[in-house]
Amino acid sequence: MIQSVDVAPGDPRLPAAPNVIVVYSDLNCSFAHVAVHRLHETRARLGLTRTVHFDHRAFPLELFNLGVNERPGVDSEVAVLGALEPDAGWQLWQEKDWRYPVTMLPALEAVQAAKHQGLPVAERLDRALRKAFWAQSRCISLRNVILDVAAETGVVDVTDLARRLDRGEARAAVLDQFESARDDRVVCSPHLFLADGTNVANPGVTARWVNGEFGVGFPVIDSDEPDIYPTLLEKAASLA
């Protein structure tokens, strides 16, 4: 089942340009890690990398839930979601327990700050931060780790990014995006929006929790339809 919401022209959740897909998500969300991987891989396969861009918006779970995603819940998702897209990069947390991220806000801010260098740069940083957390067990709460990951992309102007982070220039954007997502206006992480109002939450994947909720039980995937990604990307390209 595809979850969507009502969207009117001029809605702040919509992209500013017709060839852009807005992606509301958190970095510490395994479902979003799958979705972002599929967006990038499908776009490249369709030859649309220069045609369609992704505008990453923050869906900060720690602000909705008044706490960062709990590690037992995150760990319970790795094997299940990793089986959907193994090449996205996954491992159970390998660093010391006390190096586990306690907030994703600095990393979410970094992605917003990188937009000043263009959406393609912000896309690269977003994906690199996801891989740093999910596949490399790096604490992306830390300023030095964020800047190291940015440098490793080879496309981010790290000096500019550091200056904007240190001035707190992107915090307002993250909070504005949080406000735009509240009251079920954005269903979950991830939730995609196209310029014509087409939107879909957790594209192609339906899941449920058994033997307890998040952090106690574990997820079961009832259906997975990755073919929705070519449909979304081709539609965005047609709008362009």
SULMO-V324284 format. One record per residue. N is the residue number from 1. SS is DSSP state (hx for helix, st for strand, lp for the rest). BURIAL is I if it has 24 or more other C-alpha atoms within 12 Angstrom, else O. D_CENTER is the distance of its C-alpha to the mean C-alpha in Angstrom with 2 decimals. Layout:
n = <N N>
ss = <SS SS>
burial = <BURIAL BURIAL>
d_center = <D_CENTER D_CENTER>
This chain:
n = <1 2 3 4 5 6 7 8 9 10 11 12 13 14 15 16 17 18 19 20 21 22 23 24 25 26 27 28 29 30 31 32 33 34 35 36 37 38 39 40 41 42 43 44 45 46 47 48 49 50 51 52 53 54 55 56 57 58 59 60 61 62 63 64 65 66 67 68 69 70 71 72 73 74 75 76 77 78 79 80 81 82 83 84 85 86 87 88 89 90 91 92 93 94 95 96 97 98 99 100 101 102 103 104 105 106 107 108 109 110 111 112 113 114 115 116 117 118 119 120 121 122 123 124 125 126 127 128 129 130 131 132 133 134 135 136 137 138 139 140 141 142 143 144 145 146 147 148 149 150 151 152 153 154 155 156 157 158 159 160 161 162 163 164 165 166 167 168 169 170 171 172 173 174 175 176 177 178 179 180 181 182 183 184 185 186 187 188 189 190 191 192 193 194 195 196 197 198 199 200 201 202 203 204 205 206 207 208 209 210 211 212 213 214 215 216 217 218 219 220 221 222 223 224 225 226 227 228 229 230 231 232 233 234 235 236 237 238 239 240>
ss = <lp lp st lp lp lp lp lp lp lp lp lp lp lp lp lp lp lp lp st st st st st st lp lp lp lp hx hx hx hx hx hx hx hx hx hx hx hx hx hx hx hx lp lp lp lp lp lp lp st st st st st st lp lp hx hx hx hx hx lp lp lp lp lp hx hx hx hx hx hx hx hx hx hx hx hx lp lp lp hx hx hx lp lp lp lp lp lp lp lp hx hx hx lp lp lp lp lp hx hx hx hx hx hx hx hx hx hx hx hx hx lp hx hx hx hx hx hx hx hx hx hx hx hx hx hx hx hx lp lp lp lp lp lp lp lp hx hx hx hx hx hx hx hx hx hx hx lp lp lp lp hx hx hx hx hx hx hx hx hx lp lp lp lp hx hx hx hx hx hx hx hx hx hx hx lp lp lp lp lp lp lp lp lp st st st lp lp lp lp lp st st st lp lp lp st st st st st st lp lp lp lp lp lp lp st st st st st st st lp lp lp hx hx hx hx hx hx hx hx hx hx hx hx lp>
burial = <O O I O I O O O O O O O I I I O I I I I I I I I I I I I I I I I I I I I I I I I O I I O O O O I I O I I I I I I I I I I I I O O O O O I I I I O I I I I I I I I I I O I I O O I I I I I I O O O O O O I I I I I I I I I I I I I I I I I O O I I I I I I I I I I I I I I I I I O I I I I I I I O I I I I I I O O I O O I I I O O I I O I I O O O I I I O I I I O I I O O I O O O I I I I I I I I I I I I I I I I I I I I I O O O O O O O O I O O O I I I O O O I O I O I I I O I I I I I I O O O>
d_center = <20.76 18.31 17.35 17.46 18.71 21.42 20.61 23.46 23.87 22.90 20.27 17.88 14.88 16.03 15.46 18.32 19.34 20.03 18.45 14.91 12.13 10.10 6.52 6.33 3.89 4.92 5.16 8.13 7.35 9.05 8.66 4.94 6.36 9.06 7.69 6.20 9.51 11.47 10.59 11.75 14.61 15.84 15.88 17.90 20.13 20.96 21.77 19.54 17.79 20.09 20.06 16.57 13.85 10.23 9.94 6.67 7.70 7.56 8.04 9.86 11.22 14.00 15.34 15.47 16.98 18.86 17.72 14.98 14.06 17.39 17.83 20.09 17.54 14.84 17.69 18.86 15.75 15.77 18.81 18.02 14.51 15.61 18.48 16.48 15.05 17.04 16.45 12.75 14.34 15.11 17.78 18.94 18.95 21.86 22.38 24.63 23.63 24.04 21.43 18.60 16.06 17.32 14.74 11.28 12.58 14.04 11.04 9.09 12.47 12.77 10.03 11.90 15.14 14.55 14.56 18.27 18.61 17.08 13.90 14.47 14.64 11.45 9.73 11.69 11.01 7.22 8.01 11.03 9.73 7.81 11.19 13.16 12.16 12.14 14.87 16.87 17.02 16.69 16.53 13.83 15.36 18.21 18.97 20.78 18.08 15.51 18.33 19.34 16.01 16.15 19.72 19.03 17.01 20.36 19.13 18.11 21.11 20.82 23.78 22.36 19.00 21.04 23.30 20.71 19.09 22.61 23.55 20.65 20.07 16.39 16.82 18.15 15.24 12.85 15.66 16.36 12.94 13.43 16.86 15.90 13.84 16.72 19.54 17.54 16.77 13.17 13.69 10.78 7.14 6.32 8.97 9.98 12.95 15.61 18.41 21.02 19.39 18.20 15.20 13.97 12.11 10.88 12.59 15.61 15.23 17.49 17.91 20.16 21.13 24.64 27.00 25.17 21.95 18.82 20.32 23.61 23.34 21.06 19.04 20.85 19.40 21.84 20.69 18.37 18.81 16.74 19.19 17.28 15.07 18.23 19.35 16.39 16.46 20.24 20.35 18.27 20.66 23.60 22.69 22.81>
